Amino acid sequence: MATEDKNRATAAAILPLVGGAANVGSIAHCMTRLRLGLHDRSLVDDEALKAIPAVMGVVEDDTYQIVLGPGTVARVTPEFERLVEEERAAAPVVHTAEELAAQGAEIKAQRKARNATPFKLFLRRIADIFVPLIPALIGCGIIAGLNGLLINLEWLPAVTPALAAMASGFMALIAVFVGYNTAKEFGGTPILGGAVAAIIVFPGVADIEAFGQQLSPGQGGVLGALGAAVLAVYVEKWCRRWVPEALDVLVTPTLTVLVSGLVTIFGLMYVAGEVSSAIGTFADWLLSTGGAGAGFVLGGLFLPLVMLGLHQALIPIHTTLIEQQGYTVLLPILAMAGAGQVGAAMAVYLRLPRNESIRRTIKSALPAGLLGVGEPLIYGVSLPLGRPFVTACVGGAFGGGFVGLFNQLGDTVGSTAIGPSGWALFPLLDGNHGLGSTIAVYAGGLVAGYVAGFVATYFFGFGKDLLTEFNVSQEPAPSKITAGGPNSPTDAIGPTGPTPKPGPTATPEPAPEGIAAK
């Protein structure tokens, strides 16, 4: 038998015993071993593989490794790769939910690496400042909503003042927490950041005049606290560099608070206050004059913003709006992106009736998606499929347009906290026309997002090729070929049987040397 035929026969004998081409995720070789990344380890017939004359043994590691020996492995691997390509071309590949999840994870990792620009890393640091505050915002927001309901119903009047104190106490001091987290994130002493930010909420600032105006407690809000704490970090680092070590414990904190505090009082509070007011004014103007269009754009672009990491820039804006108005009008609109994602997933479920694996993933991820946790559906289903991610954005656009339209008509819908979305946002809703009206508008937006996402995905989310590729039934794998059987593929390269052969069986050999081992 020619050498080429022998190598191809060896590869042909190995392939069905590792589960076929559909089970092979990656192929590589080192000095002595064929290294395979397998989707399902249970499809491998170890004993039959060991019985192939060219196989010296198998090794379990991070990959499944078939020991062929030096020289042989370099010749068998190309033949094995060709056979895998031929088998995949000859038969449709059955795509499982696990494969989609792996693709989604790879896309997520690529996006993360692509997001490592200085600007996006800065936004990530800003997000890291505010994300730890979300549990308190949620808890206080729900208490505020409960308190409002009790006041409207005139129930438990003796309890509502206590609930108001619980709901408002955190928001009254949120600038201090922002300053603390900012200093911690930027490499300073957290308590010094909190001390400088506390100046903003101190009642005594009402006696101070800056830029021809009397300051007011809380002026500048979280944006002022953010700027004050960043300034404190730089002052502190300068002091650590130049102040003698013997005086550091006294001089550094004093200068940090003094210099940063003076700049905060006579500069940052006024400037940040103007910026905060502008944010609130612009948000109100945007939704009151172009609510439907603005909602359509915001709802449709939010998922791509998340993919690019740019959504983190909205966290301080949400917090500023909550500080000023008691709720953020942007979050209910952005939450519609999750509704479009849910509608798209439902359409994928119906369009792929034969792919049990993807349908199981959708069924398990839908409850989380309804509660606003969309990552399992994004990275496990829609994004790897491609088109359904785009049609999910369409659903979000229609949901956002629905909520934005009612904002334009004067029925404001807002959220008293950031973090939750989907059905989980209902307890945090607030508005200007009563809770019932606010809930009805938000629920209508969710329905619009579900329906638009479903319709767009069902009719436009799948091309003919995509349906052919993914709508494949996942039947149990054929029974494995055992060594020595009448139709064993090892017959082509010689007899098989229990005769022992030299070399390892399942004991790992020393790590191969050289670049080829990687």
Order of alpha helices (4+ residues) and beta strands (2+ residues): alpha-beta-beta-alpha-beta-beta-alpha-alpha-alpha-alpha-alpha-alpha-alpha-beta-beta-alpha-alpha-alpha-alpha-alpha-alpha-alpha-alpha-beta-beta-alpha-alpha
